């Protein structure tokens, strides 16, 4: 099942653990990752660092892609571009990854990142990524 596979792979990501990010939603072709801002992920002005925003956006797009890949495949990011649209400030930061087009080897995915404050969402970043299926490597390293 894609949910279990993605949960197991996500749990092995040291960076997501370090950032304090967690999976929020997993559906075929769609993955949300949530980050609660803390001083550990901030930059000098108190906003969430762009590196943390890019990391959760990349992972959301990557896991969205993995969710539609064959069970014996792993996923690697081949390329991504991120547009930072506004400072990352809020009670939580949510990266929503979605598959645009799944292919046998390459998948195009996007992630929109929102800052949530007082229940209102503000778009703060947009990422477009090309992900590569790695056949024979399920992405879960023991």
DSSP file (Angstrom, degrees, kcal/mol; ACC not computed):
  #  RESIDUE AA STRUCTURE BP1 BP2  ACC     N-H-->O    O-->H-N    N-H-->O    O-->H-N    TCO  KAPPA ALPHA  PHI   PSI    X-CA   Y-CA   Z-CA
    1    1 A X     >        0   0    0      0, 0.0     4,-2.0     0, 0.0     5,-0.2   0.000 360.0 360.0 360.0 134.5    0.0    0.0    0.0
    2    2 A X  H  >  +     0   0    0      1,-0.2     4,-2.7     2,-0.2     5,-0.2   0.853 360.0  58.2 -58.2 -36.9    1.4    3.4   -0.9
    3    3 A X  H  > S+     0   0    0      2,-0.2     4,-2.7     1,-0.2    -1,-0.2   0.952 109.3  42.3 -60.1 -51.3    0.6    5.0    2.5
    4    4 A X  H  > S+     0   0    0      1,-0.2     4,-2.6     2,-0.2     5,-0.2   0.918 114.8  51.4 -62.0 -44.4    2.6    2.4    4.5
    5    5 A X  H  X S+     0   0    0     -4,-2.0     4,-2.2     1,-0.2    -1,-0.2   0.910 113.1  44.5 -59.7 -44.5    5.5    2.6    2.0
    6    6 A X  H  X S+     0   0    0     -4,-2.7     4,-2.9     2,-0.2     5,-0.2   0.897 112.4  51.8 -70.6 -40.0    5.6    6.4    2.1
    7    7 A X  H  X S+     0   0    0     -4,-2.7     4,-2.1    -5,-0.2    -2,-0.2   0.918 111.6  47.6 -60.7 -43.1    5.4    6.5    5.9
    8    8 A X  H  X S+     0   0    0     -4,-2.6     4,-0.7     2,-0.2    -2,-0.2   0.916 114.7  45.2 -65.4 -43.2    8.2    4.0    6.2
    9    9 A X  H >< S+     0   0    0     -4,-2.2     3,-1.0    -5,-0.2     4,-0.4   0.926 112.2  51.4 -66.0 -44.6   10.4    5.9    3.8
   10   10 A X  H >< S+     0   0    0     -4,-2.9     3,-1.6     1,-0.3    -1,-0.2   0.889 104.1  58.0 -60.0 -40.2    9.6    9.3    5.4
   11   11 A X  H 3< S+     0   0    0     -4,-2.1    -1,-0.3     1,-0.3    -2,-0.2   0.738 102.2  56.2 -62.8 -22.7   10.5    7.9    8.8
   12   12 A X  T << S+     0   0    0     -3,-1.0     2,-0.9    -4,-0.7    -1,-0.3   0.526  81.3 103.5 -86.7  -6.7   14.0    7.1    7.5
   13   13 A X    <>  -     0   0    0     -3,-1.6     4,-1.6    -4,-0.4     5,-0.2  -0.670  52.0-168.8 -83.3 106.5   14.7   10.7    6.4
   14   14 A X  H  > S+     0   0    0     -2,-0.9     4,-2.7     1,-0.2    -1,-0.2   0.860  84.1  56.7 -60.3 -37.6   17.0   12.3    8.9
   15   15 A X  H  > S+     0   0    0      2,-0.2     4,-2.6     1,-0.2     6,-0.2   0.918 105.0  49.9 -64.7 -42.8   16.5   15.8    7.6
   16   16 A X  H  >>S+     0   0    0      1,-0.2     5,-2.2     2,-0.2     4,-1.2   0.896 112.8  48.3 -63.1 -37.9   12.7   15.7    8.0
   17   17 A X  H  <5S+     0   0    0     -4,-1.6     3,-0.3     2,-0.2    -2,-0.2   0.928 111.2  50.3 -64.3 -45.7   13.2   14.5   11.6
   18   18 A X  H  <5S+     0   0    0     -4,-2.7    -2,-0.2     1,-0.2    -1,-0.2   0.890 113.1  45.8 -60.0 -40.9   15.8   17.2   12.2
   19   19 A X  H  <5S-     0   0    0     -4,-2.6    -1,-0.2    -5,-0.2    -2,-0.2   0.716 110.4-122.1 -74.5 -20.7   13.4   19.9   10.8
   20   20 A X  T  <5 +     0   0    0     -4,-1.2    16,-0.5    -3,-0.3    -3,-0.2   0.701  57.8 155.1  83.0  20.9   10.5   18.5   12.8
   21   21 A X  E   < -A   35   0A   0     -5,-2.2     2,-0.3    -6,-0.2    -1,-0.2  -0.474  20.8-170.1 -81.4 153.2    8.4   17.9    9.7
   22   22 A X  E     -A   34   0A   0     12,-2.3    12,-2.8    -2,-0.1     2,-0.2  -0.988  28.7-104.1-142.4 152.6    5.6   15.3    9.5
   23   23 A X  E     +A   33   0A   0     -2,-0.3    10,-0.2    10,-0.2     3,-0.1  -0.542  35.8 172.0 -69.8 138.1    3.4   13.7    6.9
   24   24 A X  E     +     0   0A   0      8,-2.8     2,-0.3     1,-0.4     9,-0.2   0.686  63.8  13.6-116.6 -36.3   -0.1   15.1    7.1
   25   25 A X  E     -A   32   0A   0      7,-1.3     7,-2.3     2,-0.1    -1,-0.4  -0.996  55.6-176.9-146.7 135.6   -1.9   13.6    4.0
   26   26 A X  E     +A   31   0A   0     -2,-0.3     2,-0.3     5,-0.2     5,-0.2  -0.949  19.8 146.1-137.3 116.5   -1.0   10.8    1.7
   27   27 A X  E >   -A   30   0A   0      3,-3.0     3,-2.7    -2,-0.4     2,-0.2  -0.934  63.3 -69.8-137.7 160.1   -3.1    9.9   -1.3
   28   28 A X  T 3  S-     0   0    0     -2,-0.3    40,-0.1     1,-0.3    36,-0.1  -0.349 123.9  -0.5 -55.4 118.6   -2.2    8.6   -4.8
   29   29 A X  T 3  S+     0   0    0     35,-0.6    70,-2.0    34,-0.2     2,-0.4   0.441 122.3  85.3  82.5   0.6   -0.4   11.6   -6.4
   30   30 A X  E <   +AB  27  98A   0     -3,-2.7    -3,-3.0    68,-0.2     2,-0.4  -0.992  45.5 167.4-139.4 129.0   -0.9   13.9   -3.4
   31   31 A X  E     -AB  26  97A   0     66,-2.0    66,-3.6    -2,-0.4     2,-0.4  -0.986  13.7-162.2-142.3 131.3    1.2   14.4   -0.3
   32   32 A X  E     -AB  25  96A   0     -7,-2.3    -8,-2.8    -2,-0.4    -7,-1.3  -0.926   5.2-168.9-110.5 137.5    1.1   17.1    2.3
   33   33 A X  E     -AB  23  95A   0     62,-2.4    62,-3.0    -2,-0.4     2,-0.4  -0.991   8.0-154.6-124.7 134.6    4.0   17.7    4.7
   34   34 A X  E     -AB  22  94A   0    -12,-2.8   -12,-2.3    -2,-0.4     2,-0.4  -0.892   8.0-170.9-114.0 139.1    3.7   20.0    7.8
   35   35 A X  E     -AB  21  93A   0     58,-2.8    58,-3.1    -2,-0.4     2,-0.6  -0.996  13.4-149.5-127.3 125.6    6.4   21.9    9.5
   36   36 A X        -     0   0    0    -16,-0.5    56,-0.2    -2,-0.4    55,-0.1  -0.856  32.1-117.1 -92.0 118.9    5.8   23.8   12.8
   37   37 A X        +     0   0    0     -2,-0.6     2,-0.3    53,-0.2   -17,-0.0  -0.285  43.1 165.4 -60.4 136.7    8.1   26.8   13.0
   38   38 A X    >   -     0   0    0    -19,-0.1     3,-1.7     1,-0.0     4,-0.2  -0.919  53.1-100.6-139.7 164.7   10.7   26.7   15.7
   39   39 A X  G >  S+     0   0    0     -2,-0.3     3,-1.3     1,-0.3     7,-0.1   0.802 117.4  68.9 -58.0 -26.9   13.9   28.8   16.3
   40   40 A X  G 3  S+     0   0    0      1,-0.3    -1,-0.3   -21,-0.0    -3,-0.1   0.733 106.4  37.3 -66.1 -21.4   15.9   25.8   15.0
   41   41 A X  G <  S+     0   0    0     -3,-1.7     8,-3.2   -22,-0.1    -1,-0.3   0.183  98.3 107.9-114.1  16.5   14.5   26.3   11.5
   42   42 A X  B <   -F   48   0B   0     -3,-1.3     6,-0.2     6,-0.3     2,-0.2  -0.490  56.1-141.3 -93.4 162.6   14.5   30.1   11.5
   43   43 A X    >   -     0   0    0      4,-2.5     3,-2.1    -2,-0.2    -1,-0.1  -0.482  47.3 -75.5-107.6-172.8   16.7   32.6    9.7
   44   44 A X  T 3  S+     0   0    0      1,-0.3    -2,-0.0    -2,-0.2     5,-0.0   0.663 129.7  49.8 -64.7 -19.0   18.1   35.9   11.0
   45   45 A X  T 3  S-     0   0    0      2,-0.1    -1,-0.3     3,-0.0     3,-0.1   0.403 119.3-104.2 -98.4   1.7   14.7   37.7   10.6
   46   46 A X  S <  S+     0   0    0     -3,-2.1    -2,-0.1     1,-0.3     2,-0.1   0.390  81.2 125.1  93.5  -4.1   12.7   35.1   12.4
   47   47 A X  S    S-     0   0    0      1,-0.1    -4,-2.5    42,-0.1    -1,-0.3  -0.455  76.2 -87.9 -80.6 160.2   11.1   33.6    9.3
   48   48 A X  B     -F   42   0B   0     40,-2.9    40,-0.5    -6,-0.2    -6,-0.3  -0.535  57.2-103.0 -64.8 132.9   11.4   29.9    8.5
   49   49 A X    >>  -     0   0    0     -8,-3.2     4,-2.0    -2,-0.2     3,-0.7  -0.262  19.2-125.1 -61.2 141.9   14.6   29.5    6.5
   50   50 A X  H 3> S+     0   0    0      1,-0.2     4,-3.0     2,-0.2     5,-0.2   0.811 110.7  61.3 -58.2 -31.3   14.2   29.0    2.7
   51   51 A X  H 3> S+     0   0    0      2,-0.2     4,-2.0     1,-0.2    -1,-0.2   0.883 105.5  46.0 -64.0 -37.8   16.3   25.8    3.0
   52   52 A X  H <> S+     0   0    0     -3,-0.7     4,-2.2   -11,-0.2     5,-0.2   0.895 113.0  49.9 -70.5 -40.2   13.6   24.3    5.3
   53   53 A X  H  X S+     0   0    0     -4,-2.0     4,-2.0     1,-0.2    -2,-0.2   0.936 113.0  46.7 -61.7 -46.5   10.8   25.5    3.0
   54   54 A X  H  X S+     0   0    0     -4,-3.0     4,-2.8     1,-0.2     5,-0.2   0.883 109.9  54.8 -63.4 -38.6   12.6   24.0    0.0
   55   55 A X  H  X S+     0   0    0     -4,-2.0     4,-2.2    -5,-0.2    -1,-0.2   0.922 111.2  42.1 -64.1 -44.7   13.3   20.7    1.8
   56   56 A X  H  X S+     0   0    0     -4,-2.2     4,-2.3     2,-0.2    -1,-0.2   0.861 115.3  51.1 -73.1 -31.6    9.6   20.1    2.7
   57   57 A X  H  X S+     0   0    0     -4,-2.0     4,-2.4    -5,-0.2     5,-0.2   0.931 111.2  47.8 -66.6 -44.8    8.5   21.2   -0.7
   58   58 A X  H  X S+     0   0    0     -4,-2.8     4,-2.7     1,-0.2    -2,-0.2   0.913 114.0  47.0 -60.8 -44.2   11.0   18.8   -2.4
   59   59 A X  H  X S+     0   0    0     -4,-2.2     4,-2.9    -5,-0.2     5,-0.3   0.891 110.6  51.6 -67.7 -38.9    9.9   16.0   -0.1
   60   60 A X  H  X S+     0   0    0     -4,-2.3     4,-1.9     2,-0.2    -2,-0.2   0.933 114.2  43.4 -63.1 -44.8    6.2   16.6   -0.7
   61   61 A X  H  X S+     0   0    0     -4,-2.4     4,-2.1     2,-0.2    -2,-0.2   0.914 115.3  50.3 -64.8 -42.6    6.7   16.6   -4.5
   62   62 A X  H  X S+     0   0    0     -4,-2.7     4,-2.7    -5,-0.2    -2,-0.2   0.910 112.2  44.9 -64.2 -43.9    8.9   13.5   -4.3
   63   63 A X  H  X S+     0   0    0     -4,-2.9     4,-1.9     2,-0.2   -34,-0.2   0.830 109.3  56.0 -72.7 -30.0    6.6   11.5   -2.1
   64   64 A X  H  < S+     0   0    0     -4,-1.9   -35,-0.6    -5,-0.3     4,-0.4   0.928 111.6  45.3 -61.0 -43.3    3.6   12.5   -4.3
   65   65 A X  H >< S+     0   0    0     -4,-2.1     3,-1.6     1,-0.2     4,-0.3   0.929 110.8  52.4 -64.5 -45.8    5.6   11.0   -7.2
   66   66 A X  H >< S+     0   0    0     -4,-2.7     3,-1.4     1,-0.3    -1,-0.2   0.840  97.8  67.5 -59.9 -32.4    6.6    7.9   -5.3
   67   67 A X  T 3< S+     0   0    0     -4,-1.9    -1,-0.3     1,-0.3    -2,-0.2   0.693 107.1  38.8 -64.3 -17.5    3.0    7.3   -4.5
   68   68 A X  T <  S+     0   0    0     -3,-1.6    -1,-0.3    -4,-0.4    -2,-0.2   0.318  97.8  98.7-113.4   6.9    2.2    6.5   -8.1
   69   69 A X  S <  S-     0   0    0     -3,-1.4    35,-0.1    -4,-0.3     4,-0.1  -0.544  87.8 -82.0 -89.6 159.3    5.5    4.6   -8.9
   70   70 A X    >   -     0   0    0     -2,-0.2     3,-2.0     1,-0.1    -1,-0.1  -0.206  43.6-110.0 -57.8 151.9    5.7    0.8   -9.0
   71   71 A X  T 3  S+     0   0    0      1,-0.3    -1,-0.1    -3,-0.1    -2,-0.1   0.737 116.1  54.4 -59.0 -25.5    6.2   -0.9   -5.6
   72   72 A X  T 3  S+     0   0    0      2,-0.0    64,-1.5    67,-0.0    65,-0.5   0.276  94.5  96.4 -93.0  13.3    9.8   -1.9   -6.3
   73   73 A X  E <   -C  135   0A   0     -3,-2.0     2,-0.2    62,-0.2    62,-0.2  -0.722  53.3-161.7-104.4 151.4   10.8    1.7   -7.1
   74   74 A X  E     -C  134   0A   0     60,-2.0    60,-2.7    -2,-0.3     2,-0.4  -0.654  20.6-126.0-111.5 178.3   12.5    4.4   -5.1
   75   75 A X  E     -C  133   0A   0     -2,-0.2     2,-0.4    58,-0.2    58,-0.2  -0.984  21.5-178.7-132.9 140.8   12.5    8.1   -6.0
   76   76 A X  E     -C  132   0A   0     56,-2.0    56,-3.4    -2,-0.4     2,-0.5  -0.995  31.6-117.8-133.1 142.1   15.2   10.6   -6.5
   77   77 A X  E     -C  131   0A   0     -2,-0.4    54,-0.2    54,-0.2     3,-0.1  -0.681  26.2-178.8 -77.4 125.7   14.9   14.3   -7.3
   78   78 A X  E     -     0   0A   0     52,-2.9     2,-0.3    -2,-0.5    53,-0.2   0.751  68.0 -14.5 -91.7 -30.7   16.7   15.0  -10.6
   79   79 A X  E     -C  130   0A   0     51,-1.5    51,-2.7     2,-0.0    -1,-0.4  -0.958  59.4-177.2-167.4 146.4   15.9   18.7  -10.6
   80   80 A X  E     -C  129   0A   0     -2,-0.3     2,-0.4    49,-0.2    49,-0.2  -0.990  10.0-161.2-150.0 155.3   13.8   21.3   -9.0
   81   81 A X  E     -C  128   0A   0     47,-2.4    47,-2.4    -2,-0.3     2,-0.4  -0.997  13.6-164.7-129.3 135.2   13.1   25.0   -9.2
   82   82 A X  E     -C  127   0A   0     -2,-0.4     2,-0.6    45,-0.2    45,-0.2  -0.977  10.4-156.9-125.2 136.2   11.5   26.9   -6.3
   83   83 A X  E     -C  126   0A   0     43,-3.0    43,-2.1    -2,-0.4     2,-0.7  -0.957  12.0-151.6-106.0 120.9    9.9   30.4   -6.3
   84   84 A X  E     +C  125   0A   0     -2,-0.6    41,-0.3    41,-0.2     3,-0.1  -0.850  20.5 173.7 -93.5 115.3    9.9   32.0   -2.9
   85   85 A X        -     0   0    0     39,-3.0     2,-0.3    -2,-0.7    40,-0.2   0.716  58.0  -2.0-100.9 -25.2    6.9   34.3   -3.0
   86   86 A X  S    S-     0   0    0     38,-1.5    -1,-0.3    36,-0.1    36,-0.0  -0.977  88.2 -73.2-160.5 159.3    6.6   35.6    0.6
   87   87 A X        -     0   0    0     -2,-0.3     2,-1.4     1,-0.1    28,-0.1  -0.287  46.8-118.5 -59.1 143.8    8.3   35.2    4.0
   88   88 A X        +     0   0    0    -40,-0.5   -40,-2.9    36,-0.1     2,-0.4  -0.685  59.6 141.7 -87.7  89.4    7.5   31.9    5.7
   89   89 A X        +     0   0    0     -2,-1.4     2,-0.3   -42,-0.2   -42,-0.1  -0.990  21.5  87.6-135.9 125.0    5.8   33.1    8.9
   90   90 A X  S    S-     0   0    0     -2,-0.4   -53,-0.2     1,-0.1    27,-0.2  -0.976  83.6 -75.0 173.0-175.5    2.9   31.4   10.6
   91   91 A X  S    S+     0   0    0     25,-2.6     2,-0.3    -2,-0.3   -54,-0.2   0.779 113.8   1.9 -75.9 -28.4    1.8   28.8   13.1
   92   92 A X  E     - D   0 116A   0     24,-1.2    24,-3.0   -56,-0.2     2,-0.5  -0.985  64.1-137.0-155.2 156.1    2.6   26.1   10.6
   93   93 A X  E     -BD  35 115A   0    -58,-3.1   -58,-2.8    -2,-0.3     2,-0.5  -0.969  21.3-164.2-116.4 128.8    4.0   25.7    7.1
   94   94 A X  E     -BD  34 114A   0     20,-2.8    20,-2.9    -2,-0.5     2,-0.5  -0.963   7.2-163.4-121.3 123.6    2.3   23.2    4.8
   95   95 A X  E     -BD  33 113A   0    -62,-3.0   -62,-2.4    -2,-0.5     2,-0.7  -0.928   7.7-163.3-103.4 122.8    3.8   21.8    1.6
   96   96 A X  E     -BD  32 112A   0     16,-3.1    16,-1.8    -2,-0.5     2,-0.3  -0.898   8.0-166.5-111.1 104.5    1.3   20.3   -0.8
   97   97 A X  E     +BD  31 111A   0    -66,-3.6   -66,-2.0    -2,-0.7     2,-0.3  -0.662   9.9 174.1 -91.4 144.6    2.9   18.0   -3.4
   98   98 A X  E     -BD  30 110A   0     12,-2.8    12,-2.7    -2,-0.3     2,-0.4  -0.996  31.9-115.4-149.1 146.6    1.0   16.8   -6.4
   99   99 A X  E     - D   0 109A   0    -70,-2.0    10,-0.3    -2,-0.3     3,-0.1  -0.656  22.6-178.2 -80.7 131.4    1.9   14.8   -9.5
  100  100 A X  E    S-     0   0A   0      8,-2.9     2,-0.3    -2,-0.4     9,-0.2   0.843  76.9  -4.5 -92.0 -48.3    1.5   16.7  -12.8
  101  101 A X  E     - D   0 108A   0      7,-1.8     7,-2.7     2,-0.0     2,-0.5  -0.916  65.9-151.8-151.3 122.1    2.5   13.9  -15.1
  102  102 A X  E     + D   0 107A   0     -2,-0.3     2,-0.2     5,-0.2     5,-0.2  -0.795  19.8 178.7 -94.6 132.5    3.7   10.4  -14.2
  103  103 A X        -     0   0    0      3,-0.6    30,-0.0    -2,-0.5    -2,-0.0  -0.715  43.2-101.1-122.2 177.0    6.0    8.6  -16.6
  104  104 A X  S    S+     0   0    0     -2,-0.2     3,-0.1     1,-0.1    -1,-0.1   0.900 117.1   4.1 -66.3 -41.5    7.8    5.3  -16.5
  105  105 A X  S    S+     0   0    0      1,-0.3    28,-3.0    27,-0.1     2,-0.4   0.763 131.8  43.1-111.6 -43.4   11.2    6.9  -15.6
  106  106 A X  E     - E   0 132A   0     26,-0.2    -3,-0.6    -4,-0.0     2,-0.4  -0.881  59.7-171.0-113.2 140.2   10.5   10.6  -15.0
  107  107 A X  E     -DE 102 131A   0     24,-2.6    24,-3.1    -2,-0.4     2,-0.5  -0.992  14.5-144.1-128.5 135.5    7.7   12.2  -13.2
  108  108 A X  E     +DE 101 130A   0     -7,-2.7    -8,-2.9    -2,-0.4    -7,-1.8  -0.867  29.7 167.7 -97.8 128.8    6.9   15.9  -13.1
  109  109 A X  E     -DE  99 129A   0     20,-2.5    20,-3.2    -2,-0.5     2,-0.3  -0.933  18.4-156.1-137.1 160.7    5.5   17.1   -9.8
  110  110 A X  E     -DE  98 128A   0    -12,-2.7   -12,-2.8    -2,-0.3     2,-0.4  -0.921   0.7-159.3-131.7 159.2    4.8   20.4   -8.1
  111  111 A X  E     -DE  97 127A   0     16,-2.3    16,-3.0    -2,-0.3     2,-0.4  -0.982   3.3-159.4-139.9 130.4    4.4   21.6   -4.5
  112  112 A X  E     -DE  96 126A   0    -16,-1.8   -16,-3.1    -2,-0.4     2,-0.5  -0.904  14.6-151.9-102.5 137.7    2.7   24.7   -3.2
  113  113 A X  E     -DE  95 125A   0     12,-2.8    11,-3.3    -2,-0.4    12,-1.5  -0.940  12.2-169.5-116.3 131.7    3.8   25.9    0.2
  114  114 A X  E     -DE  94 123A   0    -20,-2.9   -20,-2.8    -2,-0.5     2,-0.5  -0.924  19.3-142.4-121.7 142.1    1.5   27.8    2.5
  115  115 A X  E     -DE  93 122A   0      7,-2.6     7,-2.1    -2,-0.4     2,-0.5  -0.910  23.4-152.0 -96.0 129.4    2.0   29.7    5.8
  116  116 A X  E     +DE  92 121A   0    -24,-3.0   -25,-2.6    -2,-0.5   -24,-1.2  -0.910  22.8 164.8-108.9 124.4   -1.0   29.1    8.0
  117  117 A X  E >  S- E   0 120A   0      3,-2.6     3,-2.2    -2,-0.5    -2,-0.0  -0.984  70.8 -11.1-141.2 127.1   -1.9   31.8   10.5
  118  118 A X  T 3  S-     0   0    0     -2,-0.4     3,-0.1     1,-0.3    -1,-0.1   0.840 128.5 -56.3  53.4  36.3   -5.2   32.1   12.4
  119  119 A X  T 3  S+     0   0    0      1,-0.3     2,-0.4     0, 0.0    -1,-0.3   0.392 113.8 118.1  80.5  -4.0   -6.7   29.5   10.0
  120  120 A X  E <   - E   0 117A   0     -3,-2.2    -3,-2.6     2,-0.0     2,-0.4  -0.801  54.6-143.8-100.0 138.3   -5.8   31.5    6.9
  121  121 A X  E     - E   0 116A   0     -2,-0.4     2,-0.4    -5,-0.2    -5,-0.2  -0.824  12.4-170.3-101.7 137.2   -3.4   30.2    4.3
  122  122 A X  E     - E   0 115A   0     -7,-2.1    -7,-2.6    -2,-0.4     2,-0.4  -0.994  26.4-123.8-125.7 126.1   -1.0   32.3    2.4
  123  123 A X  E     + E   0 114A   0     -2,-0.4    -9,-0.3    -9,-0.2     3,-0.1  -0.531  38.4 164.3 -67.8 123.1    1.0   31.0   -0.6
  124  124 A X  E     +     0   0A   0    -11,-3.3   -39,-3.0    -2,-0.4   -38,-1.5   0.589  57.8  13.1-117.7 -17.1    4.7   31.5    0.2
  125  125 A X  E     -CE  84 113A   0    -12,-1.5   -12,-2.8   -41,-0.3     2,-0.4  -0.994  50.5-157.6-158.9 154.1    6.5   29.2   -2.3
  126  126 A X  E     -CE  83 112A   0    -43,-2.1   -43,-3.0    -2,-0.3     2,-0.4  -0.992  15.0-170.3-136.6 127.6    6.0   27.2   -5.5
  127  127 A X  E     -CE  82 111A   0    -16,-3.0   -16,-2.3    -2,-0.4     2,-0.4  -0.942   8.9-166.7-120.6 138.9    8.2   24.3   -6.5
  128  128 A X  E     -CE  81 110A   0    -47,-2.4   -47,-2.4    -2,-0.4     2,-0.3  -0.995  19.8-178.9-121.0 132.0    8.4   22.3   -9.7
  129  129 A X  E     -CE  80 109A   0    -20,-3.2   -20,-2.5    -2,-0.4     2,-0.5  -0.958  28.4-145.7-135.8 148.6   10.4   19.1   -9.7
  130  130 A X  E     -CE  79 108A   0    -51,-2.7   -52,-2.9    -2,-0.3   -51,-1.5  -0.973  26.7-165.9-108.2 123.3   11.5   16.3  -12.0
  131  131 A X  E     -CE  77 107A   0    -24,-3.1   -24,-2.6    -2,-0.5     2,-0.5  -0.878   7.9-145.3-114.4 142.9   11.7   13.0  -10.1
  132  132 A X  E     -CE  76 106A   0    -56,-3.4   -56,-2.0    -2,-0.4     2,-0.4  -0.902  12.3-131.8-111.2 132.0   13.3    9.8  -11.3
  133  133 A X  E     -C   75   0A   0    -28,-3.0     2,-0.8    -2,-0.5   -58,-0.2  -0.671  14.1-155.0 -77.7 131.3   12.1    6.3  -10.5
  134  134 A X  E >   -C   74   0A   0    -60,-2.7   -60,-2.0    -2,-0.4     3,-1.5  -0.884  16.7-145.6-108.5  98.1   14.9    4.1   -9.3
  135  135 A X  E 3  S+C   73   0A   0     -2,-0.8   -62,-0.2     1,-0.2     3,-0.1  -0.397  79.1  21.6 -69.6 136.1   13.8    0.5  -10.2
  136  136 A X  T 3  S+     0   0    0    -64,-1.5     2,-0.5    -2,-0.1    -1,-0.2   0.428 104.6  90.6  88.6  -0.1   14.8   -2.2   -7.8
  137  137 A X    <   -     0   0    0     -3,-1.5    -3,-0.3   -65,-0.5    -1,-0.1  -0.922  55.0-168.4-128.8 105.6   15.3    0.2   -4.9
  138  138 A X        -     0   0    0     -2,-0.5   -65,-0.2     2,-0.2    -1,-0.1   0.549  42.1-118.2 -74.6  -4.4   12.2    0.7   -2.8
  139  139 A X  S    S+     0   0    0      1,-0.2     2,-0.7   -67,-0.1    -1,-0.1   0.536  80.6 115.4  84.5   4.8   13.7    3.7   -1.0
  140  140 A X        -     0   0    0   -130,-0.0     2,-0.4  -128,-0.0    -1,-0.2  -0.879  45.9-171.3-113.0 100.2   13.6    2.0    2.4
  141  141 A X              0   0    0     -2,-0.7    -4,-0.0     1,-0.1     0, 0.0  -0.764 360.0 360.0 -94.7 131.1   17.1    1.5    3.7
  142  142 A X              0   0    0     -2,-0.4    -1,-0.1     0, 0.0    -2,-0.0   0.447 360.0 360.0 -90.2 360.0   17.6   -0.6    6.8
